[in-house]
Amino acid sequence: MVERLAITEGHERSLGSCVASIHESLLAAEQAADGNFDTAMQLLSLGTGMNRRVLMSGPLLHLCSISLVGTKAQRCYRSIILGRVNEALRLFLGILHTIPLIVVESGREVDQVRELILTAKEYALAYRWNFIVRIEDSYNHVRQQELAAYFTHFNLQLPHLRLVLMNAMTVCYVRGNLITASNFAKRILKTKDN
């Protein structure tokens, strides 16, 4: 026996077709909402590349809204301002791992999520690069200048880009590479116009 569901406009749809559409869904959120946690975990594992143990141990077990993830992004920016690089990297990676669990309701929210993905990715890559710079031999001055210059090519927000440019300019100036230092100074001046 197939039960009937009343839809708001007076149309009827069978319960079997609703269940079938959920079972065919490739969204982990819909699978979890339906109680199919194993399927949801498999979809998350495929979508994020993380194994089941990591998914179960992290704060990924609840669905998120765009406003909650936006709040996390603000915490990331505060960590950057306070100079807590490790915390900022951890928070940006957490945002990237939370992205598959965000439930969006409009096209505007989809655009916000896309922008958040790009921002979190750039910052996560930039701060991982920052760790490489720290690990590199500090006595190899040419390499330090090269790494500082590479760090300026990430798509960071303007205040953070200015800090990175100032650092690269300083590293080059201290090492006597005045032409490259002047190029970084020019880039800093160009950012002042924005």
C-alpha positions in Angstrom: 0.0 0.0 0.0 1.4 3.4 -1.0 0.6 6.3 1.2 -0.1 9.7 -0.3 1.4 13.0 0.8 -0.4 16.3 0.4 1.7 19.0 -1.2 1.0 22.6 -0.4 -0.5 23.4 -3.8 -2.9 20.5 -3.6 -0.8 18.1 -5.6 -0.3 14.6 -4.3 2.9 12.6 -4.5 3.5 9.1 -3.3 5.6 8.5 -0.2 7.5 5.9 -2.3 8.7 8.6 -4.8 9.9 10.9 -1.9 11.9 8.0 -0.4 13.3 7.0 -3.8 14.4 10.6 -4.5 16.2 10.8 -1.1 17.9 7.4 -1.7 19.1 8.6 -5.2 20.4 11.9 -3.7 24.2 12.5 -3.8 24.0 15.1 -1.0 25.4 13.9 2.3 23.1 16.3 4.1 20.0 14.8 2.7 21.2 11.3 3.4 22.0 12.3 7.0 18.6 14.0 7.4 17.0 10.8 6.2 18.9 8.8 8.8 21.2 7.1 6.3 24.4 7.9 8.2 26.5 5.2 6.5 25.7 6.5 3.1 26.2 10.1 4.2 29.7 9.1 5.5 30.6 7.3 2.3 29.5 10.4 0.3 31.5 12.7 2.6 34.5 10.4 2.4 34.4 10.4 -1.4 33.7 14.2 -1.6 36.4 15.3 0.8 39.0 12.6 0.5 39.1 12.1 4.2 38.8 8.6 5.7 35.9 7.6 8.0 38.0 7.9 11.2 38.8 11.5 10.5 35.2 12.3 9.7 33.9 10.7 12.9 36.5 12.4 15.1 36.1 15.9 13.8 33.3 18.5 14.3 31.8 17.5 11.0 28.9 15.5 12.3 26.4 18.3 12.1 25.0 20.3 9.3 26.0 23.9 9.0 24.5 27.1 7.7 26.4 29.7 5.8 26.2 32.1 8.7 27.9 29.7 11.0 30.8 29.2 8.6 31.0 32.9 8.0 31.4 33.3 11.8 34.3 30.8 11.6 35.9 32.9 8.8 35.7 36.0 11.0 37.5 34.0 13.8 40.2 33.1 11.2 40.7 36.8 10.3 41.0 37.7 14.0 43.6 35.0 14.4 45.6 36.5 11.5 45.4 40.0 13.0 46.6 38.6 16.3 49.5 36.8 14.6 48.2 33.3 15.5 49.3 31.6 12.3 48.8 28.0 13.5 45.3 28.7 14.7 44.4 30.5 11.5 45.6 27.6 9.4 43.7 25.1 11.5 40.5 27.2 11.3 40.7 27.7 7.5 41.3 23.9 7.0 38.2 23.4 9.3 36.2 25.6 7.0 37.3 23.7 4.0 36.3 20.4 5.7 32.9 21.8 6.7 32.0 23.1 3.2 30.3 19.8 2.1 28.0 20.0 5.1 26.7 23.5 4.4 23.0 23.7 3.6 22.2 26.5 1.2 18.7 27.8 0.3 19.3 30.4 -2.4 21.6 31.2 -5.3 23.1 34.1 -3.3 24.2 31.6 -0.6 25.7 29.4 -3.3 27.8 32.3 -4.5 28.8 33.0 -0.9 29.9 29.4 -0.4 31.9 29.6 -3.6 33.6 32.8 -2.5 34.3 31.2 0.9 35.9 28.1 -0.7 38.2 30.3 -2.8 39.2 32.5 0.2 39.7 29.6 2.6 41.8 27.7 0.0 44.0 30.7 -0.7 44.6 31.3 3.0 45.2 27.7 3.8 47.8 27.5 0.9 49.4 30.8 1.9 49.9 29.7 5.5 51.2 26.3 4.6 53.6 28.2 2.4 54.5 30.3 5.4 55.5 27.2 7.3 57.8 26.2 4.4 59.4 29.6 4.6 60.0 29.1 8.4 61.4 25.7 7.9 63.8 26.7 5.1 67.4 27.4 6.0 67.5 31.0 7.4 71.2 31.3 6.3 70.3 31.0 2.6 69.4 34.6 2.0 68.6 34.2 -1.7 66.1 31.5 -0.9 64.5 33.6 1.8 64.0 36.4 -0.6 62.6 34.0 -3.2 60.1 32.5 -0.7 59.0 35.9 0.5 58.4 36.9 -3.1 56.3 33.8 -3.7 54.2 34.5 -0.6 53.1 37.8 -2.2 51.3 35.9 -5.1 48.5 34.4 -3.0 45.0 36.0 -3.4 44.7 37.5 0.1 42.6 40.3 1.4 44.1 43.7 1.0 45.3 44.3 4.6 46.9 40.9 4.7 48.5 41.4 1.2 50.0 44.7 2.4 51.6 42.9 5.4 53.0 40.2 3.1 54.3 42.8 0.7 55.9 44.8 3.5 57.6 41.6 4.7 59.0 40.8 1.2 60.2 44.4 0.8 61.9 44.3 4.1 63.6 40.9 3.5 64.9 42.1 0.1 66.0 45.5 1.4 67.9 44.0 4.4 69.7 41.7 2.0 70.7 44.5 -0.4 68.3 43.6 -3.2 67.1 47.2 -3.7 65.5 46.8 -7.1 63.2 44.0 -6.0 62.5 45.8 -2.7 61.5 48.9 -4.7 59.1 46.7 -6.8 57.4 45.5 -3.7 57.2 49.1 -2.4 55.5 50.1 -5.7 53.0 47.2 -5.2 52.3 48.4 -1.7 51.7 51.9 -3.0 49.3 50.5 -5.7 47.3 48.8 -2.9 46.9 52.1 -1.1 44.7 53.4 -4.0 42.1 50.6 -3.4 
